Amino acid sequence: MSLLTELTPEVSAGRELTAAEVHRIAGALAGAEETDNDKGAFLTALARRGETAAEVAAFAVAFRDRARDPGLGEWSERAIDIVGTGGDHSGGFNVSSVVVLVLASAGVPVIKHGNRGITSRCGSADLLAGLGVDIEAGEERLRRALRELGFAFLFAPAYHPAFRLIAPVRRALAQQSQRTVFNVLGPLINPGRPAHALVGTFSPSLVPVLAGALDALGTRAGLVVHGTIAPGRGIDELTTATDNLVRGVGARREVTGTWQAADFGLARAPFADLAGGDLAENLAQMESLLEGRAPQGLEDTVVLNAATGLWLTGRVDAVRDGLEPARDLLRGGAVRRKLVAVREFFRA
């Protein structure tokens, strides 16, 4: 009997997996010995039972170990990732990609891990490529990018060869509207291993799970967030248009509860302010942000996320303290200069 065939009924019955079992399971999922049907049955059973924080952390360790190492250890301890799980189908703008540029302009190293749009028309990789970033740059160029630009983008498919034999199973399950543990692993398996993280998730029930997993992975300081748009509808972002369920990690572990725009002296925005579109529409929206013409809710959301990143990395003592510096960077020309530098760097 294969490993997955043996464990699927046990998982269905509610048994939690050990870290050693997860390590073996990861090998089976990434290998060619198990059938796609057996992989799908196991992943479905695990998702329906509900993954624990310890299991998610163990899967993250297993797939981090199988990832290509970009050699960014010089920056990892100071760096942050701003990333969402995706899968919320909210149609929101690429807030995290803009926040990367704001934080890099503030001198905070950013190691962003992301992909092209899967459940959206424009993913982080799509927007950054449209802004001039070579999303498939080699390791030496990534190191140069961190030195000269203050950020690097790690294109997920290039760094996780172990996912190749899992992709067909994930696609088949997605067509059945069945999520898997791989829908939440993306923010946890950044091969650059930044010590700080601002992570958004599509589900409120996953906020404590992801926070527990990030803690188990040794994250120095982090925050997991979910924005509630309406009952049963949410977004994997911290926004000024939503009630935001938050859970701190590491040095910010004491943070828990709900954040709202008013808590930071910001106006509550209509969710329409955050609407995204295809690449051309999002590039136009990016330009409007730099010119101060964007919807107020979108600008405030970018500023709030950037201020949170400054707080998580210890640049400011409180999120409120980071709002004015973040807005100045966004509208005062620093981010536009960063974009000019990005285009020049990747053209060279």
The 8 nearest C-alpha neighbors of each residue, nearest first, counted from 0:
[[1, 5, 4, 2, 3, 6, 33, 37],
 [2, 0, 4, 3, 5, 33, 6, 37],
 [1, 3, 5, 4, 6, 0, 24, 27],
 [4, 2, 6, 5, 1, 7, 41, 37],
 [5, 3, 1, 2, 7, 6, 37, 0],
 [4, 6, 2, 3, 7, 1, 0, 8],
 [5, 7, 3, 9, 4, 8, 10, 2],
 [6, 8, 41, 10, 9, 4, 3, 5],
 [9, 7, 11, 10, 6, 12, 5, 4],
 [10, 8, 12, 6, 11, 7, 14, 13],
 [9, 11, 14, 13, 7, 12, 8, 45],
 [12, 10, 8, 44, 9, 13, 7, 48],
 [11, 13, 9, 10, 14, 8, 48, 7],
 [14, 12, 10, 11, 48, 15, 9, 8],
 [13, 15, 10, 9, 12, 16, 11, 48],
 [16, 14, 13, 17, 10, 51, 54, 50],
 [17, 15, 20, 14, 21, 54, 18, 10],
 [16, 18, 20, 19, 21, 15, 54, 57],
 [17, 19, 21, 57, 20, 22, 16, 54],
 [18, 20, 22, 17, 21, 23, 16, 57],
 [21, 19, 17, 23, 22, 18, 16, 24],
 [20, 22, 24, 18, 23, 19, 25, 58],
 [21, 23, 19, 25, 20, 24, 61, 18],
 [24, 22, 20, 26, 21, 25, 27, 19],
 [25, 23, 21, 27, 26, 22, 20, 28],
 [26, 24, 28, 22, 27, 23, 21, 29],
 [27, 25, 29, 23, 24, 28, 30, 22],
 [26, 28, 24, 30, 25, 29, 23, 33],
 [27, 29, 25, 26, 30, 24, 38, 165],
 [30, 28, 26, 161, 27, 164, 165, 25],
 [31, 29, 27, 28, 32, 26, 164, 33],
 [30, 32, 33, 29, 164, 34, 27, 28],
 [31, 33, 30, 34, 27, 28, 1, 29],
 [34, 32, 31, 27, 37, 35, 38, 30],
 [35, 33, 37, 36, 38, 32, 31, 39],
 [34, 36, 38, 37, 168, 39, 33, 167],
 [35, 37, 39, 34, 38, 40, 168, 33],
 [38, 36, 40, 34, 39, 35, 41, 4],
 [39, 37, 35, 41, 36, 40, 42, 28],
 [38, 40, 36, 42, 37, 41, 168, 43],
 [41, 39, 37, 43, 38, 42, 36, 44],
 [40, 42, 7, 44, 38, 43, 39, 3],
 [43, 41, 45, 39, 44, 40, 179, 46],
 [42, 44, 40, 46, 41, 45, 39, 47],
 [45, 43, 41, 47, 11, 42, 46, 48],
 [44, 46, 42, 48, 43, 47, 49, 10],
 [47, 45, 49, 43, 48, 179, 44, 42],
 [48, 46, 44, 49, 45, 43, 11, 50],
 [47, 49, 45, 46, 44, 11, 13, 50],
 [50, 48, 46, 47, 45, 51, 44, 13],
 [49, 51, 54, 46, 45, 55, 52, 48],
 [52, 50, 54, 53, 55, 208, 49, 15],
 [51, 53, 208, 212, 55, 211, 54, 56],
 [54, 52, 56, 51, 55, 212, 57, 215],
 [55, 53, 57, 51, 56, 52, 50, 58],
 [54, 56, 58, 52, 57, 53, 212, 59],
 [57, 55, 212, 59, 53, 54, 58, 52],
 [56, 58, 54, 60, 59, 18, 55, 53],
 [59, 57, 61, 55, 56, 60, 21, 54],
 [60, 58, 56, 62, 57, 61, 188, 63],
 [61, 59, 63, 57, 58, 62, 64, 56],
 [60, 62, 58, 64, 59, 22, 63, 57],
 [61, 63, 65, 64, 59, 60, 66, 58],
 [64, 62, 60, 66, 188, 65, 61, 59],
 [63, 65, 62, 61, 66, 60, 67, 59],
 [64, 66, 62, 63, 161, 61, 67, 159],
 [67, 65, 159, 63, 158, 64, 62, 68],
 [66, 68, 158, 69, 159, 65, 190, 160],
 [67, 69, 70, 190, 66, 191, 158, 71],
 [70, 68, 138, 71, 67, 191, 190, 141],
 [71, 69, 68, 72, 138, 191, 142, 73],
 [72, 70, 73, 191, 69, 74, 75, 142],
 [71, 73, 75, 74, 70, 191, 76, 192],
 [72, 74, 71, 75, 76, 70, 77, 142],
 [75, 73, 72, 77, 76, 71, 78, 108],
 [76, 74, 193, 72, 78, 77, 192, 194],
 [75, 77, 194, 74, 78, 193, 72, 73],
 [78, 76, 75, 74, 194, 108, 79, 193],
 [79, 77, 108, 193, 75, 109, 76, 74],
 [78, 80, 195, 109, 196, 193, 110, 194],
 [79, 81, 196, 111, 110, 109, 82, 197],
 [82, 80, 197, 95, 196, 198, 111, 79],
 [81, 83, 198, 186, 80, 95, 199, 197],
 [84, 82, 199, 198, 85, 235, 200, 186],
 [83, 85, 200, 183, 199, 185, 186, 86],
 [86, 84, 83, 87, 235, 201, 200, 118],
 [85, 87, 118, 88, 201, 84, 182, 117],
 [86, 88, 201, 89, 234, 85, 235, 233],
 [89, 87, 86, 90, 118, 119, 85, 234],
 [90, 88, 87, 91, 234, 233, 232, 119],
 [89, 91, 275, 88, 274, 119, 92, 276],
 [90, 92, 274, 275, 89, 273, 93, 276],
 [275, 91, 93, 274, 94, 273, 281, 90],
 [94, 92, 95, 96, 123, 91, 122, 97],
 [93, 95, 97, 96, 92, 301, 98, 300],
 [94, 96, 98, 97, 93, 81, 99, 82],
 [95, 97, 99, 98, 94, 93, 123, 127],
 [98, 96, 100, 99, 95, 94, 101, 93],
 [97, 99, 95, 101, 100, 305, 96, 301],
 [100, 98, 96, 97, 102, 101, 103, 95],
 [99, 101, 103, 97, 98, 102, 104, 334],
 [102, 100, 98, 104, 103, 99, 334, 329],
 [101, 103, 105, 104, 107, 99, 100, 98],
 [102, 104, 149, 100, 106, 107, 105, 101],
 [103, 105, 101, 102, 106, 100, 333, 334],
 [106, 104, 102, 103, 107, 101, 328, 325],
 [105, 107, 103, 104, 108, 102, 149, 101],
 [106, 108, 103, 102, 105, 109, 78, 149],
 [109, 107, 78, 149, 150, 103, 106, 77],
 [110, 108, 150, 79, 78, 80, 111, 107],
 [111, 109, 151, 80, 150, 79, 152, 78],
 [112, 110, 152, 80, 109, 153, 151, 113],
 [111, 113, 153, 189, 152, 155, 154, 110],
 [114, 112, 155, 154, 123, 124, 111, 153],
 [113, 115, 124, 155, 154, 123, 122, 116],
 [114, 116, 122, 124, 125, 123, 117, 121],
 [122, 115, 117, 121, 119, 120, 118, 114],
 [116, 118, 119, 115, 122, 120, 86, 85],
 [117, 119, 86, 88, 116, 85, 120, 87],
 [120, 118, 116, 121, 117, 90, 122, 88],
 [121, 119, 277, 116, 276, 122, 118, 278],
 [120, 122, 116, 277, 119, 278, 125, 126],
 [116, 123, 121, 115, 125, 124, 119, 114],
 [122, 124, 126, 125, 96, 127, 113, 115],
 [123, 125, 115, 114, 127, 122, 126, 128],
 [126, 124, 122, 128, 123, 115, 121, 127],
 [127, 125, 129, 123, 128, 124, 278, 130],
 [126, 128, 130, 124, 129, 132, 125, 123],
 [129, 127, 132, 131, 125, 130, 126, 124],
 [128, 130, 126, 127, 131, 125, 132, 278],
 [131, 129, 127, 128, 132, 126, 338, 342],
 [130, 132, 342, 128, 129, 341, 127, 133],
 [133, 131, 128, 127, 134, 130, 345, 341],
 [134, 132, 136, 135, 128, 345, 131, 127],
 [133, 135, 132, 136, 154, 128, 152, 124],
 [134, 136, 133, 154, 137, 157, 153, 152],
 [137, 135, 133, 134, 140, 141, 138, 139],
 [138, 136, 140, 139, 141, 135, 69, 142],
 [137, 139, 141, 69, 140, 142, 136, 70],
 [140, 138, 142, 141, 137, 143, 136, 69],
 [141, 139, 143, 142, 138, 137, 144, 136],
 [142, 140, 144, 138, 143, 139, 151, 137],
 [143, 141, 139, 145, 144, 140, 138, 146],
 [142, 144, 140, 146, 141, 145, 147, 139],
 [145, 143, 141, 148, 147, 142, 146, 151],
 [146, 144, 149, 150, 142, 143, 148, 151],
 [145, 147, 143, 144, 149, 148, 142, 150],
 [146, 148, 144, 145, 149, 143, 150, 344],
 [149, 147, 144, 145, 150, 146, 341, 103],
 [148, 150, 145, 103, 108, 146, 147, 144],
 [151, 149, 109, 145, 108, 148, 110, 103],
 [150, 152, 110, 141, 145, 144, 111, 109],
 [151, 153, 111, 112, 110, 154, 134, 150],
 [154, 152, 112, 155, 111, 113, 151, 134],
 [153, 155, 113, 157, 114, 134, 156, 112],
 [154, 156, 158, 157, 113, 114, 153, 112],
 [157, 155, 158, 159, 154, 160, 114, 162],
 [158, 156, 155, 154, 159, 160, 135, 153],
 [159, 157, 67, 155, 66, 156, 160, 154],
 [158, 160, 66, 161, 156, 162, 157, 155],
 [159, 161, 162, 163, 158, 66, 157, 156],
 [162, 160, 29, 159, 163, 65, 164, 66],
 [161, 163, 165, 160, 164, 159, 166, 29],
 [164, 162, 165, 161, 166, 160, 29, 159],
 [163, 165, 162, 166, 29, 30, 167, 161],
 [166, 164, 162, 168, 163, 167, 29, 169],
 [165, 167, 169, 168, 163, 164, 162, 170],
 [168, 166, 170, 169, 165, 171, 164, 35],
 [169, 167, 171, 170, 166, 165, 35, 39],
 [168, 170, 166, 172, 171, 167, 173, 165],
 [171, 169, 173, 167, 168, 172, 166, 174],
 [170, 172, 168, 174, 173, 169, 167, 175],
 [171, 173, 175, 177, 169, 174, 170, 168],
 [174, 172, 176, 170, 175, 177, 171, 169],
 [173, 175, 171, 172, 176, 170, 177, 169],
 [174, 176, 172, 173, 177, 171, 178, 170],
 [177, 175, 173, 174, 178, 172, 171, 170],
 [176, 178, 172, 173, 175, 179, 43, 174],
 [177, 179, 173, 182, 176, 46, 172, 180],
 [180, 178, 181, 46, 182, 42, 43, 177],
 [179, 181, 182, 183, 184, 46, 178, 42],
 [182, 180, 184, 179, 183, 185, 178, 169],
 [181, 183, 180, 179, 184, 178, 84, 185],
 [184, 182, 181, 84, 180, 185, 186, 200],
 [183, 185, 181, 187, 186, 182, 188, 59],
 [184, 186, 187, 188, 183, 84, 182, 181],
 [187, 185, 184, 188, 82, 84, 189, 83],
 [188, 186, 184, 185, 189, 59, 213, 183],
 [189, 187, 63, 59, 185, 190, 186, 184],
 [188, 190, 191, 192, 112, 187, 186, 185],
 [191, 189, 192, 188, 68, 63, 66, 69],
 [190, 192, 189, 71, 193, 69, 110, 75],
 [193, 191, 190, 189, 75, 194, 188, 72],
 [194, 192, 75, 78, 79, 195, 191, 76],
 [193, 195, 76, 218, 219, 75, 78, 79],
 [196, 194, 79, 220, 221, 193, 219, 218],
 [195, 197, 221, 80, 79, 198, 81, 222],
 [196, 198, 81, 222, 221, 223, 80, 82],
 [199, 197, 223, 82, 83, 196, 81, 222],
 [200, 198, 235, 83, 224, 236, 223, 225],
 [199, 201, 235, 84, 225, 202, 83, 224],
 [200, 202, 235, 87, 234, 86, 233, 225],
 [201, 203, 204, 205, 200, 225, 233, 206],
 [204, 202, 205, 206, 225, 201, 244, 200],
 [205, 203, 202, 206, 207, 208, 201, 200],
 [206, 204, 208, 203, 202, 207, 209, 200],
 [205, 207, 209, 203, 208, 204, 223, 210],
 [208, 206, 210, 209, 205, 211, 246, 204],
 [209, 207, 52, 205, 211, 210, 206, 212],
 [208, 210, 212, 211, 206, 207, 205, 213],
 [211, 209, 207, 213, 212, 208, 248, 223],
 [212, 210, 214, 52, 208, 209, 213, 207],
 [211, 213, 56, 52, 209, 215, 214, 210],
 [214, 212, 216, 210, 215, 211, 218, 209],
 [215, 213, 211, 217, 216, 212, 218, 248],
 [214, 216, 212, 217, 213, 211, 56, 53],
 [217, 215, 213, 214, 218, 212, 56, 60],
 [218, 216, 214, 215, 219, 213, 249, 194],
 [217, 219, 194, 214, 213, 220, 216, 249],
 [220, 218, 249, 194, 195, 250, 217, 221],
 [221, 219, 249, 250, 195, 248, 251, 218],
 [220, 222, 196, 248, 195, 197, 247, 311],
 [221, 223, 247, 197, 248, 246, 198, 224],
 [224, 222, 198, 246, 245, 199, 206, 210],
 [225, 223, 245, 199, 244, 237, 198, 200],
 [224, 226, 244, 235, 200, 243, 199, 203],
 [225, 227, 243, 234, 241, 233, 242, 237],
 [226, 228, 233, 241, 242, 229, 243, 232],
 [227, 229, 233, 241, 232, 226, 234, 230],
 [228, 230, 232, 227, 231, 233, 241, 242],
 [231, 229, 232, 228, 227, 233, 226, 242],
 [230, 232, 229, 233, 227, 228, 202, 203],
 [233, 231, 229, 230, 228, 227, 234, 87],
 [232, 234, 227, 228, 226, 201, 87, 231],
 [233, 235, 226, 87, 201, 236, 89, 225],
 [234, 236, 199, 200, 201, 225, 83, 226],
 [237, 235, 199, 234, 226, 238, 225, 224],
 [236, 238, 226, 224, 243, 225, 304, 199],
 [239, 237, 300, 240, 241, 236, 226, 243],
 [238, 240, 260, 267, 300, 241, 268, 296],
 [241, 239, 268, 270, 238, 267, 269, 296],
 [242, 240, 226, 227, 228, 239, 238, 243],
 [241, 243, 227, 259, 226, 258, 257, 244],
 [244, 242, 226, 258, 257, 225, 241, 245],
 [243, 245, 257, 225, 224, 256, 226, 258],
 [246, 244, 224, 255, 256, 223, 257, 243],
 [247, 245, 255, 223, 254, 222, 210, 207],
 [248, 246, 252, 222, 254, 251, 221, 255],
 [247, 249, 252, 221, 251, 220, 214, 222],
 [248, 250, 220, 219, 252, 251, 214, 218],
 [249, 251, 220, 252, 219, 248, 221, 253],
 [252, 250, 247, 248, 249, 253, 220, 254],
 [251, 253, 247, 248, 249, 254, 250, 246],
 [252, 254, 251, 247, 255, 250, 248, 246],
 [255, 253, 247, 252, 246, 251, 256, 245],
 [256, 254, 246, 245, 247, 253, 257, 244],
 [255, 257, 245, 244, 258, 246, 254, 243],
 [258, 256, 244, 243, 245, 242, 259, 255],
 [259, 257, 243, 242, 244, 262, 256, 260],
 [258, 260, 242, 261, 262, 243, 239, 257],
 [259, 261, 239, 265, 262, 267, 263, 266],
 [262, 260, 264, 265, 263, 259, 266, 267],
 [261, 263, 260, 259, 264, 258, 265, 319],
 [264, 262, 261, 265, 260, 319, 259, 318],
 [263, 265, 261, 262, 260, 266, 319, 259],
 [266, 264, 260, 261, 263, 267, 299, 239],
 [267, 265, 260, 268, 261, 264, 239, 296],
 [266, 268, 239, 240, 260, 265, 261, 269],
 [269, 267, 240, 296, 239, 266, 270, 272],
 [270, 268, 271, 240, 272, 267, 296, 273],
 [269, 271, 240, 272, 273, 268, 274, 228],
 [270, 272, 274, 269, 273, 268, 296, 240],
 [273, 271, 270, 296, 294, 297, 274, 269],
 [274, 272, 297, 271, 91, 270, 92, 275],
 [275, 273, 91, 271, 92, 272, 90, 276],
 [276, 274, 92, 91, 90, 281, 273, 277],
 [277, 275, 280, 281, 120, 278, 121, 274],
 [276, 278, 120, 121, 280, 279, 281, 275],
 [277, 279, 281, 280, 121, 282, 126, 276],
 [280, 278, 282, 281, 277, 283, 276, 129],
 [281, 279, 283, 277, 276, 278, 282, 284],
 [280, 282, 284, 278, 283, 279, 276, 285],
 [283, 281, 285, 279, 284, 280, 278, 286],
 [284, 282, 286, 280, 281, 285, 279, 287],
 [283, 285, 281, 287, 286, 282, 280, 288],
 [286, 284, 282, 288, 283, 287, 281, 289],
 [287, 285, 283, 289, 284, 288, 290, 282],
 [286, 288, 292, 293, 284, 290, 285, 289],
 [289, 287, 293, 285, 291, 286, 290, 292],
 [288, 290, 286, 330, 287, 291, 329, 285],
 [289, 291, 287, 288, 292, 286, 330, 293],
 [290, 292, 288, 289, 293, 287, 330, 298],
 [293, 291, 287, 290, 288, 294, 289, 295],
 [292, 294, 287, 288, 291, 295, 298, 297],
 [295, 293, 272, 297, 296, 298, 292, 273],
 [296, 294, 298, 297, 299, 293, 272, 268],
 [295, 297, 268, 299, 272, 294, 298, 300],
 [298, 296, 300, 273, 294, 299, 295, 272],
 [297, 299, 295, 301, 300, 296, 302, 293],
 [298, 300, 302, 296, 297, 301, 303, 295],
 [301, 299, 238, 303, 297, 302, 298, 239],
 [300, 302, 298, 304, 299, 303, 94, 98],
 [301, 303, 299, 305, 300, 304, 325, 326],
 [304, 302, 300, 306, 305, 301, 299, 307],
 [303, 305, 307, 301, 306, 302, 300, 308],
 [304, 306, 308, 302, 307, 98, 303, 325],
 [307, 305, 321, 309, 303, 322, 308, 318],
 [308, 306, 310, 304, 318, 305, 309, 311],
 [307, 309, 305, 311, 306, 310, 312, 304],
 [308, 310, 314, 306, 312, 307, 311, 315],
 [311, 309, 315, 307, 313, 308, 312, 318],
 [312, 310, 308, 313, 309, 220, 307, 221],
 [313, 311, 309, 310, 314, 308, 195, 220],
 [312, 314, 310, 315, 311, 309, 316, 308],
 [313, 315, 309, 312, 310, 316, 311, 321],
 [316, 314, 310, 313, 317, 309, 320, 321],
 [317, 315, 310, 313, 320, 314, 318, 321],
 [318, 316, 320, 319, 315, 310, 321, 307],
 [317, 319, 307, 321, 320, 306, 310, 322],
 [320, 318, 321, 317, 322, 263, 306, 323],
 [321, 319, 317, 318, 322, 315, 316, 323],
 [320, 322, 306, 318, 319, 324, 323, 325],
 [321, 323, 306, 325, 319, 324, 320, 302],
 [322, 324, 326, 325, 321, 327, 320, 319],
 [325, 323, 327, 321, 326, 322, 328, 320],
 [324, 326, 328, 322, 323, 327, 302, 321],
 [327, 325, 329, 323, 328, 324, 302, 330],
 [326, 328, 331, 324, 330, 325, 329, 323],
 [327, 329, 333, 325, 331, 326, 330, 334],
 [330, 328, 326, 327, 334, 331, 289, 101],
 [331, 329, 289, 327, 332, 328, 326, 291],
 [332, 330, 327, 328, 329, 333, 326, 334],
 [331, 333, 335, 334, 330, 336, 328, 329],
 [334, 332, 328, 336, 335, 331, 104, 337],
 [335, 333, 337, 336, 329, 332, 101, 328],
 [334, 336, 338, 332, 337, 333, 339, 289],
 [337, 335, 339, 333, 334, 338, 332, 340],
 [336, 338, 334, 340, 335, 339, 341, 333],
 [339, 337, 341, 335, 340, 336, 334, 342],
 [340, 338, 336, 342, 341, 337, 343, 335],
 [339, 341, 337, 343, 338, 342, 344, 336],
 [342, 340, 338, 344, 339, 343, 337, 345],
 [343, 341, 131, 339, 345, 344, 340, 346],
 [342, 344, 340, 346, 341, 345, 339, 347],
 [343, 345, 341, 342, 347, 346, 340, 144],
 [344, 346, 347, 342, 343, 341, 133, 132],
 [347, 345, 343, 344, 342, 131, 341, 133],
 [346, 345, 344, 343, 342, 341, 140, 340]]
